[in-house]
Amino acid sequence: MTKFALGTVQFGMQYGIANKTGQVDFNKAKDILNLAKKIGINTLDTAISYGDSEKNLGKIGINNFKVITKLPILPKENNDIKKWIFDQTKNSLDRLKLKKIYCLLLHRPIQQNKKYVKLLRDGLEMLKKLKIVEKIGVSIYSTNELKIINQLYEVDLIQAPFNLIDRRLYATGWLDKLKSMGVEVHVRSIFLQGLLLMKKNNIPTQFSKWLPLWNKWHDWQEQNSISATQACISFINRFPQIDKIVVGVESRKQLKQIFEMSKKNCDYNFPDLSCNDENLINPSKWETL
């Protein structure tokens, strides 16, 4: 079974700075899922806030996959949080045409109202008791969130960004700590939304501030005769603590290429591209650059 999980945000909306084709249409999405199944991908990642992603997945049929979805941010005015959690999850299951899901994540957990933490936690645990979800967890954007989350929730699964540039999950010691706690670790953004795969001349001017980093990255690829895709995947594969690598694609061809690259054993001395600048490593900041 492959270590990859298929991210499906592109099935419901246009996503990614390198996206050239927009939202993946229904038939292409179906082809991608058929290939995913064929190559041993057993996990899908989606979210209630991913446009029509859940709805389209339900239409295609995903009974043979483990499905992870995410709750949106809690509304400011909410008189019955448990009911809101249950209703959101039930509606999600209806769209997915499933009776249960593998994991339910809190999307942007730190933005949730702290005074409702116990109610949120109780609501998630209720879904586990009802066997509507097998696991509960959080999707984070920064390892700074983990210390707070660790005090508030007992989670089964963490999803976090991790790539050649954003190495915080490992550098802070959290990757090892999470594994020692028995938490399932899924990483996303291994291509930094496609930025790491772009030709140097195609990198948008808003990222010119980090030109020395791009020069270092592309010079290293040329010196080692390795593609960006293969290097990004090989780097992630160095960390056995990671349970799943979430990748999103726009076509069957892209998924096949990623899978083929993952089978190549590449033992390289990777360049140190580490950067903790939130303006680069957090895509939600890119619009303000």
C-alpha positions as CSV (number, residue, x, y, z in Angstrom):
1,M,0.0,0.0,0.0
2,T,1.4,3.4,-1.0
3,K,2.1,6.0,1.6
4,F,0.3,8.7,-0.5
5,A,-3.1,10.0,0.3
6,L,-5.0,11.9,-2.4
7,G,-5.9,15.5,-1.7
8,T,-9.2,16.5,-3.4
9,V,-9.5,20.2,-3.0
10,Q,-9.0,20.6,-6.8
11,F,-12.2,18.5,-7.3
12,G,-14.2,21.3,-5.7
13,M,-12.5,24.5,-6.6
14,Q,-9.5,26.1,-8.3
15,Y,-6.5,25.7,-5.9
16,G,-2.7,26.2,-6.0
17,I,-0.5,28.9,-7.3
18,A,0.8,26.6,-10.0
19,N,-2.7,25.5,-11.1
20,K,-3.2,26.1,-14.8
21,T,-6.4,24.2,-15.5
22,G,-8.7,25.4,-12.7
23,Q,-11.1,23.0,-11.0
24,V,-10.8,19.4,-12.1
25,D,-13.9,18.4,-14.0
26,F,-16.0,15.4,-13.0
27,N,-14.8,12.9,-15.5
28,K,-11.1,13.8,-14.9
29,A,-11.7,13.5,-11.1
30,K,-13.2,10.0,-11.7
31,D,-10.2,9.0,-13.8
32,I,-7.8,10.2,-11.1
33,L,-9.7,8.2,-8.4
34,N,-9.7,5.1,-10.5
35,L,-5.9,5.4,-10.9
36,A,-5.5,6.1,-7.2
37,K,-7.3,2.9,-6.4
38,K,-5.2,1.0,-8.9
39,I,-1.9,2.2,-7.5
40,G,-2.8,1.4,-3.9
41,I,-3.9,4.8,-2.5
42,N,-6.5,4.1,0.1
43,T,-7.0,7.5,1.8
44,L,-8.8,10.6,0.5
45,D,-8.5,14.1,2.0
46,T,-11.2,16.6,1.6
47,A,-13.0,19.3,3.6
48,I,-16.5,20.9,4.0
49,S,-15.0,24.2,2.8
50,Y,-13.5,22.7,-0.4
51,G,-16.3,23.9,-2.7
52,D,-18.0,20.9,-4.4
53,S,-15.3,18.4,-3.5
54,E,-17.4,16.3,-1.1
55,K,-20.4,16.4,-3.4
56,N,-18.4,15.2,-6.4
57,L,-16.6,12.5,-4.5
58,G,-20.0,11.2,-3.4
59,K,-21.3,11.1,-7.0
60,I,-18.2,9.2,-8.1
61,G,-18.4,6.7,-5.3
62,I,-15.7,6.3,-2.7
63,N,-16.8,3.4,-0.5
64,N,-13.4,1.7,-1.0
65,F,-11.4,4.6,0.5
66,K,-10.7,5.9,4.0
67,V,-12.0,9.4,4.0
68,I,-10.8,12.4,6.0
69,T,-12.8,15.6,6.0
70,K,-12.6,18.8,8.0
71,L,-15.1,20.9,9.9
72,P,-15.2,24.6,9.1
73,I,-14.5,27.3,11.7
74,L,-17.2,27.4,14.4
75,P,-19.7,30.3,13.8
76,K,-19.4,33.2,16.3
77,E,-23.0,32.8,17.4
78,N,-23.7,29.2,18.3
79,N,-26.1,28.1,21.0
80,D,-25.7,24.4,20.5
81,I,-22.2,23.4,19.5
82,K,-22.7,19.6,19.8
83,K,-25.7,19.9,17.4
84,W,-23.7,22.0,15.0
85,I,-20.9,19.4,14.9
86,F,-23.3,16.6,14.4
87,D,-25.3,18.4,11.7
88,Q,-22.1,19.5,9.8
89,T,-20.8,15.9,9.9
90,K,-24.2,14.4,8.9
91,N,-24.4,16.8,6.0
92,S,-20.9,15.9,5.0
93,L,-21.7,12.2,5.1
94,D,-24.8,12.8,3.0
95,R,-22.7,14.6,0.4
96,L,-20.0,11.9,0.4
97,K,-22.7,9.1,0.4
98,L,-21.0,7.4,3.3
99,K,-22.2,6.1,6.6
100,K,-19.0,6.8,8.4
101,I,-15.6,8.4,7.8
102,Y,-12.0,7.5,8.9
103,C,-11.2,10.9,10.4
104,L,-12.8,14.2,11.2
105,L,-10.4,17.2,11.5
106,L,-10.8,20.6,13.0
107,H,-9.8,23.1,10.2
108,R,-7.8,26.0,11.6
109,P,-8.3,24.8,15.2
110,I,-6.5,27.8,16.9
111,Q,-9.1,30.1,15.3
112,Q,-11.8,28.3,17.1
113,N,-13.3,30.2,20.1
114,K,-11.3,29.0,23.1
115,K,-14.3,29.2,25.5
116,Y,-16.0,26.5,23.4
117,V,-13.0,24.1,23.5
118,K,-14.6,21.6,25.9
119,L,-17.9,21.6,23.9
120,L,-16.0,21.1,20.7
121,R,-14.0,18.3,22.2
122,D,-17.1,16.7,23.6
123,G,-18.8,17.0,20.3
124,L,-16.0,15.3,18.5
125,E,-15.8,12.5,21.1
126,M,-19.6,12.0,20.7
127,L,-19.1,11.3,17.0
128,K,-16.5,8.6,17.9
129,K,-18.8,7.0,20.4
130,L,-21.6,6.9,17.7
131,K,-19.0,5.3,15.4
132,I,-19.7,8.0,12.7
133,V,-16.0,8.8,12.8
134,E,-13.1,6.5,13.7
135,K,-10.5,9.1,14.5
136,I,-10.5,12.9,15.3
137,G,-7.7,15.4,14.8
138,V,-6.6,18.8,13.7
139,S,-5.2,20.4,10.5
140,I,-2.5,22.9,11.4
141,Y,-0.6,25.6,9.6
142,S,2.2,26.2,12.1
143,T,3.9,24.0,14.7
144,N,3.3,26.8,17.1
145,E,-0.2,25.6,17.3
146,L,0.7,22.2,18.5
147,K,1.7,23.2,22.0
148,I,-1.7,24.8,22.5
149,I,-3.6,22.0,20.8
150,N,-1.8,19.4,22.9
151,Q,-3.1,21.0,26.0
152,L,-6.7,21.3,24.7
153,Y,-7.4,18.1,22.7
154,E,-6.5,14.4,22.7
155,V,-6.1,13.9,19.0
156,D,-5.6,10.7,16.9
157,L,-4.3,12.4,13.8
158,I,-2.4,15.6,12.9
159,Q,-2.1,17.0,9.4
160,A,0.6,19.6,8.9
161,P,2.7,21.3,6.1
162,F,6.2,19.8,5.5
163,N,8.6,20.3,2.6
164,L,12.2,21.2,1.7
165,I,11.5,24.8,2.7
166,D,9.1,24.4,5.6
167,R,10.9,21.9,7.9
168,R,9.4,23.1,11.2
169,L,7.6,19.8,12.0
170,Y,10.9,18.0,12.2
171,A,13.2,20.9,13.3
172,T,11.1,21.6,16.4
173,G,11.1,18.0,17.5
174,W,7.3,17.7,17.1
175,L,7.5,15.0,14.4
176,D,9.3,12.6,16.8
177,K,7.1,13.7,19.8
178,L,3.9,13.1,17.9
179,K,5.0,9.6,16.9
180,S,6.0,8.8,20.5
181,M,2.5,9.8,21.6
182,G,0.9,7.4,19.0
183,V,-0.5,10.2,16.9
184,E,-0.9,9.5,13.2
185,V,1.0,12.1,11.1
186,H,-0.1,13.2,7.7
187,V,1.9,15.9,5.8
188,R,0.7,18.1,3.0
189,S,2.1,20.9,0.8
190,I,5.2,18.8,0.0
191,F,5.5,20.9,-3.2
192,L,4.6,24.1,-1.4
193,Q,1.4,24.4,-3.6
194,G,3.6,23.8,-6.7
195,L,6.0,26.6,-6.1
196,L,8.9,24.1,-5.6
197,L,8.0,22.5,-9.0
198,M,8.1,25.8,-11.1
199,K,10.9,26.7,-13.5
200,K,12.9,29.5,-12.0
201,N,11.7,31.9,-14.7
202,N,8.1,31.1,-14.0
203,I,8.1,31.9,-10.3
204,P,5.8,34.9,-9.7
205,T,7.6,38.2,-9.0
206,Q,6.0,38.4,-5.5
207,F,8.5,35.7,-4.4
208,S,11.6,37.5,-5.8
209,K,12.5,38.5,-2.2
210,W,13.7,34.9,-1.8
211,L,15.7,34.8,-5.1
212,P,18.9,33.4,-3.4
213,L,16.8,30.4,-2.1
214,W,15.4,29.8,-5.6
215,N,18.9,30.0,-7.2
216,K,20.2,27.5,-4.6
217,W,17.3,25.1,-5.3
218,H,17.5,25.2,-9.1
219,D,21.3,25.1,-9.2
220,W,21.2,22.0,-6.9
221,Q,18.7,20.3,-9.2
222,E,20.9,20.9,-12.2
223,Q,24.1,19.7,-10.5
224,N,22.4,16.5,-9.4
225,S,20.4,15.9,-12.6
226,I,17.2,15.4,-10.6
227,S,13.7,16.7,-11.2
228,A,12.0,18.9,-8.6
229,T,9.2,16.4,-8.2
230,Q,11.5,13.5,-7.5
231,A,13.6,15.6,-5.0
232,C,10.6,16.8,-3.1
233,I,9.2,13.3,-2.7
234,S,12.6,11.7,-1.9
235,F,13.1,14.3,0.9
236,I,9.8,13.4,2.5
237,N,10.5,9.7,2.2
238,R,13.5,10.2,4.5
239,F,11.1,10.5,7.5
240,P,9.6,7.2,8.5
241,Q,7.7,9.0,11.2
242,I,5.3,10.2,8.5
243,D,2.3,8.0,8.0
244,K,0.7,9.6,4.9
245,I,1.8,12.2,2.3
246,V,-1.2,14.2,1.0
247,V,-0.8,15.1,-2.7
248,G,-3.3,17.0,-4.9
249,V,-3.3,16.7,-8.6
250,E,-5.0,18.2,-11.6
251,S,-4.8,15.1,-13.9
252,R,-4.3,11.4,-14.0
253,K,-0.9,12.0,-15.7
254,Q,0.3,14.1,-12.7
255,L,-0.7,11.4,-10.2
256,K,1.0,8.7,-12.3
257,Q,4.2,10.8,-12.5
258,I,4.2,11.4,-8.7
259,F,3.7,7.7,-8.1
260,E,6.5,6.6,-10.5
261,M,8.9,9.2,-8.9
262,S,8.1,7.8,-5.5
263,K,9.5,4.4,-6.4
264,K,12.9,5.7,-7.2
265,N,15.4,5.5,-4.3
266,C,17.3,8.7,-4.2
267,D,20.0,9.2,-1.6
268,Y,21.1,12.8,-2.0
269,N,22.5,15.5,0.2
270,F,19.6,17.8,-0.1
271,P,20.3,21.6,-0.1
272,D,19.4,23.5,3.1
273,L,16.4,25.5,2.0
274,S,14.9,25.9,5.4
275,C,13.0,29.1,5.9
276,N,10.7,30.1,8.8
277,D,9.3,33.2,7.1
278,E,5.5,32.9,7.4
279,N,5.2,35.1,4.3
280,L,6.8,32.3,2.2
281,I,5.8,29.1,3.9
282,N,2.2,29.9,4.7
283,P,0.2,30.2,1.4
284,S,-2.6,32.1,3.2
285,K,-0.1,35.0,3.4
286,W,0.7,35.1,-0.3
287,E,-2.1,37.4,-1.3
288,T,-0.6,40.2,0.7
289,L,2.9,39.9,-0.8
